[in-house]
Amino acid sequence: MKKRIVIVGPAYPYRGGIADFNERLAYEFQREGHEVSIYTFTLQYPSFLFPGKTQYATGAAPDGLSITRKLNSINPLNWLKVGREIRHQHPDMVMIRFWLPFLAPCLGTVARVIRKKKGIKVVALLDNVIPHEHRIGDKIFARYMIRSVKGYVAMSASVLRDAQSFDNTKPCALTPHPLYDNFGAKVSREEAIAHLNLDSSACYILFFGLIRDYKGLDLLLRAFADIRLRDKNVKLIVAGEFYSNAELYEKLEKDLNLADHIIWYKEFIPADQVRYFFAAADLVAQPYKSATQSGITQIAYHFERPMLVTDVGGLAEIVPHGKVGYVTQPNAPDIAEALVDFIHNRNESDFHEGIVQEKAKYAWSNMTKALFDVASKT
C-alpha cells in the first residue's frame, strides 16, 4: 500500500555518510512504490562547531529526489514552522535521523509538533544516542529526543541499549546498517591502482573516512611500525579529511619512521572516487577506540573487501572474526598481530566467500521493513 513518507535529516547539498544514507533510503522507499520527500537543513552546524573545511557537496544533486531545505538547527521559531509545515502535509510516516545530541532540541521539537496531528507515525533512526566524544548536556538532550518520537530503530545493540536507558516503553527495533551500494560500479584492482597512481606490486591497507581521535588512527600507525611488516611491500593508505589535530598524527608518523610506508589523501573523498580506494585496498582497517556502527564496513562489504575492526560498539556484530576479516582488541599489539597474519599468511581471497555470504544480510529492504514495523506499533 502506497505511503507518504517524510525523512528529516541531512541530504544534498550537505555531504557525508548520513546524507548519502538518507538519499539512498529515499530511493529504496521509492523503489517500493512510496511517495517520499526529504527535509534538510539551511543551517546544520554553526561554522564554529564544524571541524572540517566545508559541510557541502561539490557534485550535482541526486536525480529524482524531492529535497526541501528549510530547517535551521539553532532557530526555535523555525523548528515550530517546519514541524507545522510537515504536519499539515499529513504524511503516513516521518522518519527523523538522530546522530548528535546538539541537534536534539531542533529535531525533538520538530517531532513533537508533528505528533500533534493524530495518525502521523513519527519514528527516529538512531546512529548514536550518546556520542563518542562526550559533552556536557549530552544525556539531557538525548533523553529529550528519544521521548519526542513514538518509536525508534537502532543500527547496533549498544545504541539500542542507550536509547532504552531513556525510554524502554516505546516500540523499537535493531536493524544493521544497510550496504552502501551508491558509490558507482565496481572497478578492477588494476584500474583502481592506475587511477590512484599506485604501485601494483604493493599490498595496501586502507584507513578511510573522516579522521577523528576515537577512530584510532594512532593505534594503526603504531601497529604498522611492527618490525615484522618492515620487510614486506605493504603500504597504509589514509584517505580522509582531518577533524582532529593532524600534527599529532604527522609527528607520530615521523617518530615511528613510517614516512615511506604511508600514503596520505588528506581531504574529503568525493562519492565518485570512493570505489577506487576500496578496489585498491587488500584490507580495510577500522581500529576504533569506540564505536556504534560504521558505514565504512558497509562500503567494504559492497566492494567485497576483507576488514580489520576492533571489538568496540557494534563492529564485531557485523564482522565475524575469521570469516570476513579480523576482530582485535583496541590496542596496537593486537592490531599488529592481525596485520602480520594477513600479510604473511593470508590474502583477500581467503575471506571472499564469507564476505559474499554476510553481505546478503544488509539489504535496504530490511531497513524500510524495520521502520514500517516500528511505526505500525505506535
Secondary structure, DSSP 4 states (H G I P E B T S, - for coil): ---EEEEES--TTB-SHHHHHHHHHHHHHHHTT-EEEEEEEEESS-GGG--SS-SB--SPPPTT-EEEEEEETT-HHHHHHHHHHHHHH--SEEEEEE--GGGHHHHHHHHHHHTTSTT-EEEEEES-SS-SS--TTHHHHHHHHHTTSSEEEESSHHHHHHHHHH-SSS-EEE-PPPP---S-----HHHHHHHHT--TTSEEEEEES-B-GGG-HHHHHHHHT-GGGTTS-EEEEEES-BSS-HHHHHHHHHHTT-TTTEEEE-SPPPGGGHHHHHHH-SEEEE--SS-S--HHHHHHHHTT--EEEESSTTHHHHS-BTTTEEEE-SSHHHHHHHHHHHHHH--GGGGHHHHHHHHTT--HHHHHHHHHHHHHT-
